[in-house]
Amino acid sequence: SAKKRLAHEGIGVERVSTRTKTMASLLRKFLKKGYMSYEDVKDKVGVRVILRFSKHVEDAALAVQQELGGSVDNKNEQLGVESFDYRSIHLDIIGLPNGMYLDMPCEVQFRTACEDAWAVMSHHIKYKSPLTIPEQVRRGQAALAALFELADTEYERQYEQLTSMPEFSTHMLLDTLETAMAVLSGIGLTSEDFDRELSLLSIEALCETYNGLSSEQIAGRIDEYVRDQEDSLKKHLAALQKDDQESVFARQPEAIMVAERLHNRSLRLRDAWNAVYPPEELDRLAFALGYSAD
């Protein structure tokens, strides 16, 4: 799937939202745009993909285009280097690469959280205004757009600085596990699908079972395990996603780390787990993953 492809590319997705235009909305668009036929409307179905970093926006659009086809409309390229305004990349999909046609054309928008926030605000103070906006107000709006773009850039810069710090290793492991979970489970995890704080606490506890290995070495162990047990993991994780009542860790990326420890160091895992979580929860997760916690 497209979400699985993004995870494979290491592209962080914050959230995905969808909407289908109502009949009233379609009629209003006909009146505003002067459309002559139903086929003129290219965004009867809309999907919005919010990315974690601005550097991934274009990569995400191209990755989804390779999966689903369609034509890309890069709004960012239309701005120029000295302009600040609405930023987004749109992908218009009419048919699929395998020759199948969609029931309705779909527009997929790719942008960051900051770009999305500015799009919502500017929609009310610019596009919905029937007035001719004075130059001073337009300059203020451009300044606001520049601040949102600067926030994106600064957030990405600070994240890269933090991830270069040795004490940030737990976060780096979580990124590795998040990608693996999305690929193996067949669903594209977003930050809304799991509890990140719980993941960090769990990973920190589980790292104690690796006898002082570095985060890079632990990631290597996990990658090796995933390669060796890929088919089994896919089967059990897919079942776990369908019935997430089996365990509160059903959608938590660290479930893969637990599986690796169950496979290689189950007794050491039991001691570390019992120090922070109820033992019954490990039993439930182990059973769902096809292991015994004993």
N, C-alpha and C positions, 0 to 999 in steps of 0.2 A: 504494500500500500504506500501512498504518498507519505503518510506520517512515519511509517517505518523507514522509508528512504531518508527522510530528514534526520531521524535518529542515527542512521548508519553514517551520515555525513558529519555527525557531531554538531548538528545545529540545534541550539537550545530553543524550544518552543514554550512560551509562557502560557498561552491559552489559544483555543480555537473556538470561534463562534459562527453560527450559521443563521440565515434568515431567508424566507421565501416571500417575495412581494405579494401583497394582497391584491385583489381585484381593484379596490379603491386606489391603492398606490400605483398600480399600472395605469389606470385611467388618468390620474394626476400627471404622470410622466408623459403620457401621450399629449396632454394639453400643453405642458410646459415646453417639450422638445419638438413638437410638431411631427411626431412619428406618424407614418401612414399605414403601417401594418404591425401586427403582433410580433413578427419576426425581427423588426427593427430593435426591439428591446433585448439587449445582450446580458442584462444582469437580473433576470427573473429569479435566479437563485444566487445568493451571495454568501461567500465564506471569507472570514477575516482571520488571518494567522498572525498572531502577535509574537514577534521574535525577541529573544533576550538581548541581542547585540545588533547594532546597525550594520556591522560588517557582514552579518549573515542574511540580510534581507534579500539582496540580489541572488546569493547562492541558493537560498530557499526557493525563490521563484523559479530559477533555472532547474533545480532538482525536481520540483513538482511538474514543470513543463516536460521534462524528459520522461516522467511517468505517465502523464495524462494528456500530453499534447497542448495545443492552444497557442495563442499569440500573446506576447508580453508587451505591456505598455508601461514604460519606466517614467513615472512622473518626475523623479529626481533629476533625470538628464535634461528635462525641459526647463529647469529652474536657472541653470547657469551658475557660475562660481560666485557671483556677487548677489544672488537673490536668495531670500529666505521666505518660504511659504509651505504649502501643503506638500508633504513628502510621503510617497507610497509607491509600490510597484504592483500593477494589476496584471492578472493572467486571465484572459477570456477563453473559456473552454466550450466548444460546441460539440465536437465529436471526440471519441477516444482513439488512441493509436491502433487498437485492434479492429477498427472499422465500425464499432458500435456507436450509436448516436445517443446522446443524453435526451431525456424527456424535455428538459428545459435548459437553455444555455446558462452557463454558470460563470460568475466573476469571482476570482479569488484575489483578495487584497493581502499584501504582505507589508508589515511595518512594525516598528518597535512600539513599546508602551508609551514613550514620549511622543512619538509621531501620531499615535492613536489619540492621545489626550489632546494634542493640538488640533487634530482633525475635528474632534467633537466640538471644541471651543470655537474654532474658526467657522464652523458650519453655522453657528448661531450669530456671530458678530459680522460675518461677511456674506456668505451665500444666501442667508435667509433675510438679509436686509434689502428692502425695496429702494433704499436711498442711494444717491451718489455719495460715496464715502470721501470725506475731505482728505487731502494729501497728508495732513498732520496725523490723522487717525490711521491712515494706511501705513505710515512710517512706524507708528506705534505697534501695529499688528506685525509688521516685518521684524521689529525688534523682539517681540514675543516669540515669533517663530524661531528666531536665531537663538533665543535662550533655551528653547526646547531642544534644538539641535545640539547646543553646547552641553546640555544635561546628558544627552545620549553619549556624546564623546567622552565626557568626564567620567561617567559611570563605567564605560568600557575600560578607560585608562586605569581607574582605581581598581577594577576587578583584576586586571592583568598584573598590577603591582602586588595586590594581595595574594594572588595565586603563586607568585614567585617566592613568597615567604615560606620557610620550612614548616611553620606551625599551621599553615593552611592545607596541609596534606590531606586532612580528613575531607575537606571540600572537594579536592581533586579526585579522591577515591569515589565520592558520591557521583561526580560527573561521569566517571567510568562505569559505575554500576547502573546509573540512569540510562545511559546509552544501551548497555547490554540488556537491561530489562525491556526497553522499548522494542529492540530487535527480536529478542527471544519470545516475548509474549504475544507479538503480532499486533500490539496496539502502540500508538505513539503517545507516550506519557508526556504530560505537561506538568508544570509546577503545581497545578491545582489538583492533580490526581493522587498526590501522596503528601505526607507530612514531612517537610524537609528537616525540621528541627528534630523530630524523632529519628530520622535517618542518621543525622550527624551524631546523636547520642549513641545510637546502636553501633555505628561504624567504629566509634572511639572505643567502645567496650570490646567489640570483636577483634580489633587490632591487637589487643593484649594476648590473643591466642596465637600470634604469629612469631613469638620469640624475638622481638626486637627488629624484625625486618622493616625496611624502609617502605614508604607508600608505593614507590615504583616497583619494588620487589613483590609487594602484596598484590598490586595490580597485575603483575606478570603471572603470579600464581592463579589469580582469578581468570585471566584470559586463557591460560592453558587448560584450566578445568572446563571453562565454557566450550572451548574447541572440542575437548574429548567427550563431553556429555551433552552436546548441543541438541540431539534428537530427544533425549530424555527430558531435558530442561524445557524444551518447547512444548512437549506434551503436558507436563505437569503445570507449567506456568499458565498455559492457555486454559486448562481446567480451573486453575485457581482464580483467573480473572472472571470466569463465568459465575463462580460462586465465591465471592469475596467474604462470605460469612464464615468460611473455613478458618480464617485467621485475620487478625487486624493488620498483619504484615503482608496481606495478599498483593497489594499494589505498591508495597515499599521496595525500592530498588535493592536494599540491603538483604532482601530474601535470597538473592543470588550468592551473596557473601556467606550467609548462613548455610546455604546448600553446599558450598565448597568446603566449609568447616565440617559439616555433617559427613561429607564424603571422605575427608582426610584426617580430621582431628575431633571426632564427636565428643570424646570425654573431656577434652580441654574446653570445648565449646560449652558443654553443660555447666562447668564451673563458672565460666565468665558470664553466661546468660543468667544463671540463678542469682548472681550478685546484683543484677539490675532489673530483671523482669520475672514474672511468674513462670515457674517451670512448665505449667500446663500449656502455656502459649507456645513454647518450643516444641512440645509434643504435637500440638495441632499443626504447626507449620511443617515440622519434619514429616508427618504423615502425608500432608498435602503434596510435599516435594518428593515423595517416594522413598523416604529414609526412616530409620529408627533413631531416636535421639539417645538411645542407650549404647 
